[in-house]
Amino acid sequence: MFLIKLNNQEWMDSWQEKESQYETTVDKLYGLADHYVDDLANPLNHAINEFVSGQVVSQDVLDEMLSLIRIPYVTYERIIIQGIEREELKPSDPQDLMYIINGLFNGLGTLYYEKDLSEIRRLYKLGIANLLTGIQSTSKIMKD
């Protein structure tokens, strides 16, 4: 549990340092995708995944692990809310979009065992591009 907490905190701290580099919500979403791919090679992630998949855990331990895994949700949702407020994204339920982005990132993360990081990074960016097709505000695109 300590390793999961440490890993998540390091991921969040590292993202907070990078986030100011990105001006728009679209840039932040692509930046998050890159940040996620950069972290796929972290050996701590693999140790955590092996530990979690090989353990029978109590409901309390499972609940604690889930609360740690959900830490990035706040970041995703905050970026989405900013995008909606800035009219970069269509009005939508931020929590729904947060779950979709989280699913995209975690789902593509399984490719770590099949593809090299440059191909994974390409697929993450393609995933964000396709997601943006549905959620990006057309009025904001036309203004730019």
N, C-alpha and C positions, 0 to 999 in steps of 0.2 A: 504494500500500500504506500509505503514511504517513497519507493521508486516512482510509482505512478504520479504521486503528488509532486515530486521533484521535477519529473519530466514535463508535466503539464505547466508548472510554474515557469520553468525555463522557456517553454514554447511561448507562453503568454508574454513574458518579459521581452523575449527576442522580437515578437511581433510588435509590441508597443514601441520598441526602438525604431522599427522599420516603418510603421504606419504613417508617420509624418512625411515620409518621402512621397506619398501618394495624395494627390489633390482631390480627385473625384472618387465617387463610389465605384465606378467601373474600374478605375485604376486600382483601388483597394481590393476589389474582388480578384482581379488578376494577380495582385501582390500576395493575397492570401493563398491563392493556388500555388504560386511559386514557393511561398513559405512552407506550405504543407509538403510539397515535393522535396524541398531541401531537408525536411525533417525525416523523410522516409528512410534515409540511410543511417539515422541515429541508432547505434547498436542497442541503446537502452529500450527503444521501442520493441525491438525483436525479443529482448529478454522478458519484457513485460507481457508481450503476446504469448510467448511460450509458457510463462508462469500461469497466466489467466486461463489459457486453454487446457492446461493440464491439472487444474485444481477443482476439487469439489468444495464449494464455499457455502457458508451460511447466508441467510437472507440479509443479515446485518452487513456482512462483508460485501455482498453483491450490491447493496444499496450504497455503501460508501464508494465502491468502485464506480458505480454509475454517476454519483455526484461529482467525482473527479473527472470522468470522461466528459461530462456536460459543461465543464468550465469554459471551453471555447464558444459555447452557445451565446453567451453574453456579448462577445465580440462580434460574432456574425450578425446578431440581431441589432446591435448598435449601428453597425455599418449600413444595414438595410434601412433602418429608421432614418438615418441621415440622408440616404439616397432618396427616400420617399419625400422627406421634408424639403429637399433641394430640387424636387421634381425631376430627378435623374431616373427614378424608378416609378413605375405605375403604382397608384395606391393599391395596397394589398396587405394581407395579414403578415406582419414581419416574422411572427413565429413560424408560420407555414414556410416562408422562404428560408428561414434559418434551418429548418429541418431538411429542406431540399438541398441546400448548399452543404450541410453536414453529411447528408447521404451521398452526395456526389463526391465529396472529398474522401470520405471513408471507403466508399465503394471502389473508387479508382485506386486507392491505396493498396488494394489486394494485388494489383499488377506488379508490385515490387518484386515478386518472386518469378515473374514471367518476362518482364521487359526491362530495358535499360532506362536510366533516369531521364535521358533526353526524350525518349518516346513517351514516358509517363508524363513529363512536363507538357509535351505537345497535347496529349489527351486531356489534361487538366484545363489547359487554355481553351481547347475546343469545347469542353464541357461548359466552361464559363461563357464562351461566346454563344453557344446554343441556348443556355439559360437566359442570357441577356436579351436574346431575340424575343422572348416571351414577356420579360419583366421590365425592360428598359422603356422609359417614357418617350414616346415619339415626339412630343412637343419639345422636350429638352434636346433631342437629337437634331431637330429642325432648327433650333436656336443656335446650335454650335456650328 
